[in-house]
Amino acid sequence: MVLGARVRPPDLAATKAALDAALAGIASGPVEIRDDLLFVEVPRDRLVDAAGIVRDGEATRCDFLSVIVGLDTGERLGTATIVHGIASGVWVVLRTWCTEEDAHLPTLVEVWPGANWHEREAYDMFGIIFDGHPDLRRVFLEETFPGHPLRKSFLPPRSDARGG
């Protein structure tokens, strides 16, 4: 057997059913299957609970944090946390939203320690503050840099870039 090769793909319908049951009262709605991913919308005050269920649940066992991506729709900010179960073969995307005026989400460092750098990047680029993060500071830009460059509302600090 090739290292990392799965013998059989996961049964996404069964995994969705198990995850729907486990996240009842936590998720904002039912789990969605898109291609080979399971998408879950989670209110920010339940994100850590949902992440623990996705990590520890028998159907998912998502022990590998792939990435936390910052999102800006122009109306709201958020993150997409993409995790994978090495043994289960399941991929789950946890999406959580906040507003530009109240850009706070809970940290997932206690669930997946690798979230540390991903959350710092989302803070640096989008200005999302991860409450409870052990070391929330910029990763790429200087601490004195004005603003967060991947926000749709961002204006570059140079006056010539603003047309003036």
N, C-alpha and C positions, 0 to 999 in steps of 0.2 A: 504494500500500500504506500502511496506517495504521501509524504508528510503534509498534513493539512487537507488532504482529499477526503471528502465525505462519501460514505458508502451509499447513502440515499439522502435526497433533499428533504428538508423539514416539511411536514404537513401544515401548511400555513392556515388552512381553514380550522384545523383542530387547535393550533396555537392561538389563533385569533379568538376562538371561543373561550379558551382557558384564560387568556389575557383580559377579555371582556368581563368575565366573571370575577377575576382577581382585582380588576380596577373599577368595579361597580361602585359608584359614589365618589370616586376619585377623579377619573377622567372626565373631560368635558362632553364626551360623546363616545360612540362605539369606535373600536379600533378599525382602521381601514387597511385593506390590502392593496398595495400599488406595486405592480411588478413582483419583485421578491422581497419587498419591505413591508413591515407593519408600522403604520403611522398612528400615533396617539397624541391627541390634543389634551394638555393638562393645565389646569389653573396654577398660577405660580405658587399659591399657598399649599398646593398638594404635590409639587414637583419632586421633592425629596422622597415622599411616600411612594409615589409612582416609580421613581428610579430604583428604590429598594426592591419593589415587587418585580420589576423587569430583571434586575440583577439576580435575585434569589429564587424567583419562581421556577418551578420544575419544568414548565413548558418552554421557557425562554433561556434561563441561565446565562444572561448577557454579562459576561465577565470581562469583556474587552471594550473600552471606550475608544471609538474610532476618531470622533471629532465633535467639537461643539462649535457650531457656526452661528455667528451673529446675523440677525435679520432686520431689515428696515423696509417696511412696505410704503412708507410715507405717511401712514396713519398710525402705525404702532411699531414698537421694537420687540424683538424676541430672540429666542435661540432655537436651533434644531440640534438636539443631542442625538448622535448616531452611535448606537452600540451594537455589539455582535456577541453571540454566544458561540464560543469556539467549539464546544462539544455538541450543542444543539443545532448549529448552523443557521440560527435565526438572526435576522437583522431587524432592529427596532429604531424608529425615529420618534423621540419625544419632543413635541413642540410646545413652547410656552411663550406667553406674550406679556408685555408691559407697555407703558406709554412713555413718550419722550419726557413728559413732566414728572413721572414717577418711575424712573428707569432702574428698578430694583428687582432682582431675582435671587432666590436662595442658591448658595453654592452647592455643588455636587461633589466637592473634594472628599467628603466623608464616605460617599458611596463609591466613587471611582477616583482614587488619588491623582490619576493622570489628568483630571479635569483642571488642575491648577493652572497649567500654562494655557490651555484653551480658553478658560475664563479670563485670564489676564489679557489675552489677545482681543477677546470680545469687548472687554472694558476699554482697552486702548483704542480700538477702531470704531466702536459703536457707543461707548460711554455707558454701557450696562454695568451697574454696580451689583456685584455678587455678595449679598449679605452673608457674613460668617466666613468669608474667604480668608485664609491664613496670611496672604501676602499680596493683596490686590494693588498692583502698581503697573505702570506701562511696561510693555515688552519691547516695542519697536521705536516709539517716539520719546522725546525728552519729556520729563514731567511738566515742564513749562509750556509745552505745545498747546496752543489754544484750540480746543474742540476735539472732535472725533471724526476723522476724515471719511469713514464709510457711511456716515449718516447722510441721508438725502438732504437734510437741512444745512449741511456743512458748507461754509464759504471759506476758500483758502485764505490764509492770513496775509498774503501779499496784496497790496492795493492794485498792482497792475493786473493781477488775475481776476479782479472784480470789475475790470474795465475802467479803472480810475487812474 
